[in-house]
Amino acid sequence: MFFRLSALLLAALLLPAQSLSPERLTRLDTLLQGYIDRQQVNGVVALVLRNGQPVYEKAFGWADKEAGRKMTTDTLFRIASQTKAVTSTAIMMLVEEGKIGINEPAGNFIPSFKKTKVAVKDSTGKVEIVDAKRPITIAQLLTHTAGVSYGREPHLEPLYAPKGLGPAAGNGWYTADKNEPICDTMERLGTLPMAAQPGEAYVYGYNTDILGCIVEKASGMPLDEFIAKRITGPLGMKDTRFFVPPSDASRLAVVYRSGQDGKAERAPEGSRGQGHYVNGPRRSFAGGAGLISTARDYSRFLEMIRRDGELDGVRLLAPRTVKLMRTNQSGTLHSTTGLGFGFGFQTIDRYGASGLAEVGAFGWSGAYGTTYQIDPASGLVLVLMQQTMPNATDIQPKFAATVYQSLLP
């Protein structure tokens, strides 16, 4: 009896002290419907988990307004850079198995990265290509401090275009239209000059796509297969994959964009709009921005991370490994205002650095307007799915604020 009571007491102490007000949480209804009514966003799915249980899950608006197809909670979304967390998890699993070292050079896996170059621009605008001072490492790629950009800089764009990279290739980060394996693309990237010296600046770019190739090299299997067998399959994430099966094409939300008048308008076909996720080559598995998922599916992955690497009896990572991922590993390179970057996630190191999120919360977002946050202190997982690119609305921070204001003593 003593041990049973002790266990119950310990469980009670471990529960978040705050309660969640259902009445206050319904303010999300007014907030999200308002964006639909004002035509700023055509459709959205919001999901909030508390200690693993859904406390809010609703769909608003349209998955395809022109066709009259309503948004549902099982609608499929392009999650773009939310793929990075999944690929980073794959890397850390291989680190645990001794197949990759955190500080190991990327060149050990991709030959063109053994000796990289950097494009340095002086005060007169002259560009000089110099040797990198040090090798690019796995840790730098995980924290986006390897100096690797998307080739959008004016002095890099003309160098990247002939290699099928950068803005000339679409959105830079987009590879779903490429009829080649991701490692072929990354091998070419290694021959190009980078935007900054490794370890000296936060530069957002192809870092996690490089890591996706490294997963393939270290594991001996394509990235889509590794993720399916080692991550999404064990977690029961049946709707998370790189390309949409033809049978599920009608579940994929249409991409819209914020127009000049602030209202959402249908995005064009191609890499800057609807993409090639249904009728594409299906050969490029981009670890940085390639996955499709649903709100509920992706929340299972996030809940596994919140629970320090385990969900429903399936353990993917050790608690110490997850702690590395959700702890700032980049110092002040990412931000000097209280935000950091761990091994795959942006971290909140100061209360107020990201709205009402508590210190220790972490998350990221995607180019199509999706976003998520994990707040261990309150036991919360927040997921917001939409398909608006570019997205000129403030729906993401207001969604998070409305969830947090529902927490009461």
Beta strands, then each sheet from edge to edge (+ up, - down):
strand 1: 19-20
strand 2: 43-50
strand 3: 53-64
strand 4: 69-70
strand 5: 77-78
strand 6: 117-121
strand 7: 127-131
strand 8: 193-194
strand 9: 256-258
strand 10: 264-266
strand 11: 292-293
strand 12: 310-311
strand 13: 314-315
strand 14: 339-341
strand 15: 346-348
strand 16: 362-365
strand 17: 371-375
strand 18: 380-385
strand 19: 407-408
sheet 1: 1+ 19-
sheet 2: 4+ 3- 2+ 18- 17+ 16- 15+ 14-
sheet 3: 5+ 11-
sheet 4: 7+ 6- 8-
sheet 5: 9+ 10-
sheet 6: 12+ 13-
end
